[in-house]
Amino acid sequence: MLEIALRMHIDLPEKRYYKIGEVSKAFGVNTSLVRFWEQEFDILKPKKNNKGNRLFTGADLQNLKLIYHLVKEKGFTLDGAKKKMKSNPKAVIGNHEIISHLENIKQELINIKNQLT
């Protein structure tokens, strides 16, 4: 369980756009899964450059975190995750934001502990 919780802490530098390889590596999944989720979930709309490369924004990363949380951590099917997001999106997003914030605090505390030892 700890490994999954640490995966939710996305360690990417702050920038405007992220390439699909960076995103997939940060989430610990294949690029094909990210592309598949893009097709399945309407909330994922990465921009594409002239070459057709996907460029993900910070909002896309937040949506991916939500999808990852529902599908990989909670064990929802894709249809179940879609229904959950449509039925009460504010509650799902609110709960996810709280969990994400707590995980960030946990990661900071772990970093401080490691620095002290």
Phi, psi and omega per residue, in radians:
M1 nan -0.622 -3.141
L2 -1.097 -0.669 -3.133
E3 -1.076 -0.737 3.131
I4 -1.156 -0.738 -3.139
A5 -1.084 -0.679 3.140
L6 -1.232 -0.503 3.103
R7 -1.127 -0.518 -3.120
M8 -1.207 -0.355 3.050
H9 -1.382 1.762 -3.079
I10 -1.433 2.076 -3.088
D11 -1.783 1.385 3.108
L12 -2.168 2.535 3.082
P13 -1.161 2.686 3.134
E14 -1.303 2.000 3.065
K15 -2.684 3.016 -3.022
R16 -1.290 -0.784 -3.095
Y17 -2.276 2.567 3.110
Y18 -2.161 2.420 3.092
K19 -1.351 2.754 -3.079
I20 -1.070 -0.584 3.107
G21 -1.124 -0.710 3.101
E22 -1.125 -0.744 -3.111
V23 -1.142 -0.824 -3.109
S24 -1.127 -0.671 3.115
K25 -1.148 -0.717 -3.140
A26 -1.106 -0.620 -3.140
F27 -1.549 -0.203 -3.129
G28 1.271 0.576 3.127
V29 -2.238 2.932 3.086
N30 -1.316 2.683 3.076
T31 -1.088 -0.554 3.132
S32 -1.107 -0.590 3.105
L33 -1.191 -0.701 3.104
V34 -1.093 -0.766 3.106
R35 -1.116 -0.679 3.113
F36 -1.109 -0.811 3.106
W37 -1.064 -0.627 3.104
E38 -1.041 -0.692 3.124
Q39 -1.254 -0.597 -3.039
E40 -1.460 -0.558 -3.048
F41 -1.968 2.143 -3.104
D42 -1.158 -0.405 -3.093
I43 -1.289 -0.268 3.102
L44 -1.577 1.960 3.137
K45 -2.376 1.220 3.117
P46 -1.178 2.591 3.068
K47 -1.298 2.757 3.069
K48 -2.199 2.394 3.114
N49 -1.458 -3.055 -3.093
N50 -1.047 -0.515 3.132
K51 -1.437 -0.155 -3.120
G52 1.599 0.108 3.107
N53 -1.256 2.390 3.128
R54 -1.345 2.385 3.097
L55 -2.186 1.977 -3.067
F56 -1.644 2.405 3.092
T57 -1.639 3.062 3.071
G58 -1.051 -0.650 3.102
A59 -1.126 -0.690 3.085
D60 -1.076 -0.693 3.121
L61 -1.102 -0.704 3.109
Q62 -1.119 -0.710 3.094
N63 -1.138 -0.691 3.091
L64 -1.132 -0.665 3.082
K65 -1.053 -0.730 -3.141
L66 -1.129 -0.813 3.121
I67 -1.087 -0.796 3.124
Y68 -1.015 -0.790 -3.125
H69 -1.038 -0.841 -3.096
L70 -1.199 -0.777 -3.023
V71 -1.429 -0.868 -3.026
K72 -1.490 -0.670 -3.073
E73 -1.597 -0.770 -3.115
K74 -1.495 -0.298 3.081
G75 1.427 0.331 3.105
F76 -1.202 2.582 2.936
T77 -1.299 2.930 3.119
L78 -1.064 -0.755 3.111
D79 -1.117 -0.715 3.112
G80 -1.108 -0.716 3.113
A81 -1.140 -0.721 3.114
K82 -1.085 -0.777 -3.140
K83 -1.122 -0.725 -3.141
K84 -1.094 -0.725 -3.127
M85 -1.233 -0.556 3.134
K86 -1.418 -0.601 -3.059
S87 -1.192 -0.768 -3.116
N88 -2.622 1.235 -3.039
P89 -1.091 -0.604 -3.123
K90 -1.148 -0.689 3.128
A91 -1.186 -0.755 3.137
V92 -1.087 -0.827 -3.125
I93 -1.158 -0.725 3.129
G94 -1.073 -0.828 3.118
N95 -1.101 -0.729 -3.139
H96 -1.119 -0.704 3.120
E97 -1.119 -0.692 3.107
I98 -1.109 -0.818 3.126
I99 -1.074 -0.777 3.139
S100 -1.081 -0.735 3.127
H101 -1.117 -0.750 3.111
L102 -1.134 -0.647 3.097
E103 -1.162 -0.646 3.078
N104 -1.120 -0.723 3.094
I105 -1.097 -0.762 3.121
K106 -1.039 -0.785 3.137
Q107 -1.081 -0.717 3.096
E108 -1.097 -0.731 3.119
L109 -1.139 -0.668 3.088
I110 -1.123 -0.728 3.100
N111 -1.084 -0.730 3.132
I112 -1.147 -0.746 3.107
K113 -1.047 -0.758 3.140
N114 -1.137 -0.602 3.111
Q115 -1.223 -0.541 -3.114
L116 -1.353 -0.445 -3.096
T117 -1.635 nan nan
